[in-house]
Amino acid sequence: MAPRVFWKGYLKLSLVTCPVTMTPATTDSGRLRFHTLNARTGHQVLSRFVDEISGEPVEGDDQAKGYPQAENQHVLIDDDEFESIALESTRTIDIEMFVPAASIAWIWYDKPHYLSPSDAIGEEAFSVIRDAMAATGKVGIARLVLARRERAVMLEPRSKGIVLWTLRYGDEVRDARDYFPEMDQGKPEPGLMKLIANLIRQKTVDWDDGLVQDPVQDNLLELIAAKKKASKKSRPVRPATVEESGNVINIMDALKKSIAAERNRK
């Protein structure tokens, strides 16, 4: 079943406009979720908004957004006021520019969404924009308001549609130079490089979606199924331990052993 539409609006490039819909390209619906229970009664524990002074529950109609300006003082903003300052980018993805597809580093990518035309009339305009980006190796840059915040987005042609990536804000990406200091160790030995390259070749395979499965969740599902069927208490599975060694292994010897083991495995 197709997921529910997350956003509806228009894709615009200069005077070309077409209606589009957007849905998240990823989902966490397959993730196991657990309820928090009262261990003594087995009843589910519920969370509620309460007044910090009186301790009384606050229902949804009585909740409001407030910006703190001093201790115990807030500037209240209601939904109508939020709507009054909405930008055009709330409803329109207006492509402002194009950049080479490889020029945006992966670290700026935030969340992917599938963008597609919402009716047959807009399919031609949508297809022209998509195919032109694919033919030129360019991606589009626009701005879009999501969750009451405007952010830059990148439009990338993909198959018969367009993937819209929200991009991270500038203050969200840390400078890599703070974490990768310069290491003055010179160039690695040619022999080491040759062994590493050989090991990489032996371990090179085609990408398979099965590589990103979660074995822990599979184990949890097996444990849950066993606990449902078992008439006696299940024994917890002890995590595997890794033996530690204080020996310093020569990197050349380690690489040679790795290559030999990989060759024997194949």
C-alpha positions in Angstrom: 0.0 0.0 0.0 1.3 3.4 -1.0 2.2 5.7 2.0 0.0 8.7 2.8 0.9 11.9 1.0 3.2 14.0 3.2 3.0 17.3 1.3 1.0 18.7 -1.6 1.9 21.8 -3.6 3.6 23.0 -6.8 7.0 22.5 -8.5 8.0 25.6 -10.3 10.8 26.4 -12.7 10.6 30.0 -14.1 7.1 30.0 -15.8 6.7 26.2 -15.8 4.6 24.9 -13.0 3.0 21.6 -12.2 1.2 20.2 -9.1 3.2 17.6 -7.2 2.9 15.4 -4.1 5.7 14.4 -1.8 6.1 11.4 0.5 9.0 10.3 2.7 11.4 8.0 0.9 12.2 6.2 4.2 10.2 4.7 7.0 10.7 3.2 10.4 7.4 1.4 10.5 9.2 -2.0 10.5 11.1 -1.1 13.7 10.0 -3.1 16.8 8.3 -0.8 19.3 7.8 -1.6 23.0 5.3 -0.1 25.4 6.5 1.1 28.8 4.7 -0.8 31.5 4.3 -0.7 35.2 6.3 -3.7 36.2 4.2 -4.3 39.3 0.7 -4.2 37.6 1.6 -4.8 33.9 -0.5 -1.8 33.0 0.8 0.6 30.2 2.3 3.8 31.4 1.0 6.9 29.6 2.6 10.3 29.2 0.6 13.5 29.6 1.3 17.3 29.5 0.8 18.8 33.0 1.1 22.3 34.4 4.5 22.6 36.0 3.1 24.5 39.0 -0.3 23.0 39.6 0.5 19.5 38.3 -2.9 19.4 36.6 -3.2 17.8 33.1 -3.4 20.3 30.2 -5.7 19.3 27.4 -4.8 19.9 23.7 -7.2 22.9 23.3 -5.4 24.7 26.2 -1.9 24.2 24.9 -0.1 27.1 23.2 3.4 27.8 21.7 5.5 30.2 23.7 8.9 31.8 23.2 10.8 32.3 26.4 11.9 35.9 27.1 12.5 35.8 30.8 12.0 33.5 33.8 8.4 32.4 33.8 7.6 34.8 30.9 6.8 33.8 27.3 5.7 35.4 24.1 2.6 33.4 23.0 2.0 32.8 19.3 -1.1 31.0 18.1 -1.8 29.0 15.0 -3.3 31.9 13.1 -0.2 34.0 13.7 2.0 31.2 12.4 -0.2 31.0 9.3 0.0 34.8 8.7 3.8 34.7 8.4 3.9 31.7 6.1 6.1 32.1 3.1 5.4 31.2 -0.5 7.8 28.3 -0.1 5.2 26.7 2.1 3.2 25.6 -1.0 5.7 26.0 -3.9 9.0 24.4 -4.6 10.6 27.1 -6.8 13.8 25.9 -8.3 16.2 28.9 -7.9 19.4 27.4 -9.4 21.1 24.3 -10.6 24.5 22.9 -9.5 26.6 19.9 -10.5 25.2 16.8 -8.9 28.6 15.9 -7.3 29.2 19.3 -5.9 27.1 18.8 -2.7 28.9 16.6 -0.2 26.9 13.8 1.3 27.1 15.2 4.8 24.7 18.0 3.9 22.0 15.5 2.9 19.3 15.2 5.6 16.1 13.3 4.7 14.9 12.0 1.3 11.4 12.3 -0.1 9.8 11.1 -3.3 8.4 13.9 -5.5 5.9 13.0 -8.2 3.2 14.7 -10.3 -0.2 14.7 -8.7 -2.2 14.6 -11.9 -1.9 13.7 -15.6 -1.9 17.3 -16.7 1.3 18.1 -14.9 3.2 15.0 -16.0 4.7 16.6 -19.1 6.1 19.6 -17.3 7.4 17.4 -14.5 9.0 15.0 -17.0 10.7 17.8 -18.8 12.3 19.2 -15.6 13.4 15.7 -14.5 14.9 14.6 -17.8 16.7 17.9 -18.4 18.4 17.6 -15.0 19.4 14.0 -15.7 20.8 14.9 -19.2 22.9 17.7 -17.9 24.1 16.0 -14.7 22.7 18.8 -12.6 20.5 18.9 -9.4 18.0 21.7 -8.6 18.2 23.9 -5.4 15.1 25.4 -3.9 13.6 26.4 -0.6 10.7 24.8 1.2 8.9 25.3 4.5 8.5 22.1 6.5 7.4 22.0 10.1 7.3 25.9 10.1 10.9 26.2 9.2 12.2 27.1 5.7 15.1 25.1 4.6 17.2 24.5 1.4 16.3 21.4 -0.6 18.0 19.5 -3.4 16.0 17.9 -6.3 17.7 14.9 -7.9 16.2 13.0 -10.9 15.8 9.3 -10.1 14.1 6.8 -12.4 10.7 8.2 -13.3 10.5 10.6 -10.4 12.5 13.1 -8.4 14.1 12.6 -5.0 13.9 15.7 -2.9 16.5 15.9 -0.2 16.2 18.3 2.6 19.6 19.8 3.3 21.1 20.4 6.8 21.4 24.0 8.1 24.9 25.5 8.1 25.2 25.3 11.9 24.4 21.6 11.9 27.5 20.4 10.1 30.7 20.3 12.1 34.0 21.2 10.6 35.9 18.0 9.7 39.2 19.7 10.4 38.4 19.7 14.1 38.3 15.9 14.1 40.8 14.9 11.4 44.0 16.6 12.5 47.0 16.5 10.1 49.1 13.4 10.6 52.7 13.8 9.7 53.6 10.2 9.0 54.7 10.3 5.4 53.5 8.0 2.7 52.7 4.3 3.5 55.1 1.7 2.4 54.5 0.5 -1.2 54.3 -3.1 0.1 51.5 -2.2 2.5 49.6 -0.4 -0.2 49.8 -3.4 -2.5 48.6 -5.8 0.2 45.7 -3.5 1.1 44.7 -3.1 -2.5 44.8 -6.9 -2.9 42.6 -7.3 0.2 40.1 -4.7 -1.1 39.8 -6.5 -4.5 39.1 -9.8 -2.7 36.4 -8.3 -0.6 34.7 -6.3 -3.3 31.1 -7.5 -4.1 28.1 -6.0 -5.7 25.8 -4.0 -3.4 22.9 -5.9 -1.9 20.1 -4.5 0.1 20.4 -7.5 2.4 23.6 -5.9 3.8 21.6 -3.3 5.7 19.3 -5.7 7.6 19.3 -5.6 11.4 20.2 -9.0 12.9 19.4 -7.7 16.4 15.8 -7.1 15.4 15.6 -10.5 13.9 16.9 -12.0 17.1 14.3 -10.0 19.1 11.5 -11.3 16.9 12.7 -14.9 17.5 12.9 -14.2 21.3 9.4 -12.7 21.3 8.0 -15.7 19.4 9.8 -18.1 21.7 8.4 -16.4 24.8 4.9 -16.6 23.4 5.2 -20.3 22.9 7.3 -21.3 25.7 5.7 -22.8 28.8 8.8 -22.1 30.9 10.9 -19.0 31.4 13.2 -18.3 28.5 16.9 -18.1 29.3 18.5 -14.8 28.3 21.0 -15.1 25.5 24.5 -14.1 26.7 26.2 -11.7 24.4 29.3 -13.0 22.6 32.6 -11.8 24.2 35.7 -10.8 22.4 39.0 -11.9 23.8 41.4 -9.1 24.3 45.1 -9.4 23.7 47.9 -7.2 24.7 50.1 -8.4 21.8 51.0 -5.8 19.1 50.5 -7.4 15.7 52.7 -6.4 12.8 50.5 -4.8 10.2 52.3 -6.6 7.3 51.8 -10.0 8.9 48.1 -9.2 9.7 47.5 -8.2 6.1 49.1 -11.3 4.7 47.0 -13.5 7.0 43.9 -11.6 6.1 44.5 -12.1 2.4 45.2 -15.8 2.9 42.1 -16.3 5.0 39.9 -14.5 2.4 41.4 -16.6 -0.4 40.7 -19.8 1.5 37.1 -18.7 2.3 36.4 -18.2 -1.4 
